[in-house]
Amino acid sequence: MLHLKQINKIFNEGTPDEKIALNSINLSLKPGDFVTIIGSNGAGKSTLMNMTSGVLTPDVGSVVIDGNDVTNLPEYKRSKYIGRVFQDPMAGTAPTMTIEENLAMAYSRNRKRTLRFGVTKKKRDFFKEVLESLSLGLEDRLNAKVGLLSGGERQALSLLMATFTEPKILLLDEHTAALDPSRAELITNLTKEIVEKYQLTTLMVTHNMQQALDLGNRLIMMDKGQIILEVDGDEKKNLTIEALLQEFQRIRGEKMASDRALLS
């Protein structure tokens, strides 16, 4: 479903600020894979997400989604394949538009555009049905401006907008990090339910190691632009935070008291 092949990306090449953001990245996801990504700041996690979404193009390598080489396609042309939820609850939605208008915009993402305007009764009923799945009462507030919603409500709406068209790839970019613990738990549970319901192929960046262990069927750890660890199946199910830290120390060849802080 998703194949990143020999991806390399260097920022500010040839200057004192040169940084190797991604170094020979190879990553393949089968349909329905849910991969959580952890790593320290600057490890390349966000660059990997931006490379997949089309915000960035690789210096070397290719990006293939559902058999289509999208390496040189810009972000807006890849949007029909990809749903993305960002860390900032203010991103991913239009605050001055209503819930219904936001949903209508997301609904048209992977459909042929027409000159017809407006929301039909059939479409409105569908919007209400999918909103009910959030259990937040938003189905009764279709005409409310999204900017008036709480952070947790906006993030739940963003998650719904990114997934109800069943994209080929779902990108979750630390999408619970800006929320308080109760709202973060709500969005985490919704994520699990929605991904399982639609069997979405998912990449999720998180600084929460327990979340990375609890969600998904695969886990990768990044450091200095490389994937340094991959675990899946029973190995992932039985992994603990302490074992993950020990593996990080072993791979880096050094024991650091701040490793927990590096990965959190």
Secondary structure, 3 states (H helix, E strand, C coil): CEEEEEEEEEECCCCCCCEEEEEEEEEEECCCCEEEEEECCCCCHHHHHHHHHCCCCCCEEEEEECCEECCCCCHHHHCCCEEEECCCCCCCCCCCCEHHHHHHHHHCCCCCCCCCCCCCHHHHHHHHHHHHCCCCCHHHCCCCEHHHCCHHHHHHHHHHHHHCCCCCEEEEECCCCCCCHHHHHHHHHHHHHHHHHHCCEEEEECCCHHHHHHCCCEEEEEECCEEEEEEEHHHHHCCCHHHHHHHHHHHHCCCCCCHHHHCC
